Amino acid sequence: MAATQRIIAGTVVAAACTASLAGCAIGTDGAEAGERGVQKAKPAQAPPKSMVRLIGDGSTAYTGAQPHLARPERLKSGQKPPQFVVFSWDGAGEDSQRLFSHFRQVAKANNATMTYFLSGVYMLPEDKRDLYRPPQHSPGRSDIGFNDEQGIADTVKQLRLAWLAGNEIGTHFNGHFCGSGGGVGEWSVEEWKDEIAQAKQFVKSWKTNTGMDKASPLPFDYDKELVGARTPCLEGQENFMKAAGELGFRYDTSGVNNQVWPKKRNGLWDLSMQLVPFPGHSYEQLTMDYNFMVNQSGTRTQGDPGKYAYWGDQMRDGLLSGFRRAYHGNRAPLIIGNHFESWNGGTYMRAVEEVVERVCNKADVRCVSFRQLADWLDVQDPKTLHKLRALDVGEAPTQGWTSFLSGRPAPAPKGAPGAPAAKQW
């Protein structure tokens, strides 16, 4: 994958192809306080002052359990699994396009929560760039630039509101180095650990680095909140997973899978993106906006305007085809990756929004974050997951879900050869 240019609050940033503290109360930014997550619940509220415990310089704080998270439950015998869908965003930050805030509202309106993979350098101002010491590169180097004070303030606001609504804050690491010559695919396990530590540190010290010491903290302990990631350009997964496993991460989503039920690798849930039908083509396509773009307009982020609507429809219909294949088939979670970009006139943002609207409001569909999906997987009977993984792409149990997950043979249909006579009551 290649990198393309965008602006975050006046700072050039390349995207992956991928309130006053006032007594330690955390502000909810006025009219935007009414947030909710997966469940239809009461609007999000700032935690009571007595629950807020500042961490370090006050950039982050412990505020109690995250609100609006449904408690995961183990499937009952014979119960059909819900259809999970995960929408995730690489390098999440708020810039002049206001796409972070927009999709927060899209999630709210459609009973969904999402995962936002924050790039650590989006919390580091340009004049402090030398604080970043990337593996195999000189200090202050970043292929996606850095941020400015306004960009950091805007991003912090969205991160705060997103978390209070039940969304997850993951990481997309820092400098986004791809390819040869020091790219993440060449990093050792120890270099990955260093990169992770720096990504955490920039989030935990944004107040010190910006001088915004009167601002409200992020309402979570990032050392505990951060449990998963997606690597830049989907490179370096093997060594990253080794490092992440040792650091207590719970999942990775840096690879390419078919639409089947996930399993663990190196102690982490492998929740990689998937291949779905690509309308008009004989091959399948990765569930990421960048990959659709590359197969439509190449590396040109703004191709033929006359094709914008068609290209967006192609992505939307491909994702919906993948959804239907799982929904009516093996019920494998659908994993989707995106960027806050206006590539090809913003057609991919429109496509994603339409998919959210069409699938997340179904009664047996759960649009959740990666963390919530991992929580659900962790409470399931391992024998049940083993059975689910035996189903191929789009394959529904031949004798129905009740028989498949009950461990008992399905009763023969009435009147079928060999079936016992029906009892009369």
Buried (B, 14 or more C-beta within 10 A) or exposed (E): BEBBEBEBBEBEBBBBBBBEBEEBBBBBBEEBBEBBBBBEBEBBEBBEEEBBEBBBBBBBBBBEEBBBBBEBEEBEEBBBBBBBBBBBBBBBBBBEBEBBBBBBEBBBBBBBBBBBBBBBBBBBBBEBBEBBBBBBBEEBBBBBBBBBBBBBBBBBBBBBBBBBBBBBBBBBBBBBBBBEEBBBBBBBBEBBBBBBEBBBBBBBBBBBBBEBEEBBBBBBBBEEBBBBBBBBBBBBBEBBBBBBBEBEBBBBBBBBBEBBBBEEBBEBBBBBBBBBBBBEEEEBBBBBBBBBBBBBBEEEBEBEEEBBEEBBBBBBBBBBBBBBBBBEBBBBBBBBBBBBBBBBBBBBBBBBBBBBEBBBEBEEBBBBBBBBBBBBBEEBEEEBBEBBBEBEBBBBBEEEBBBBBBEEEBEEEEEEEEEEEEEEE
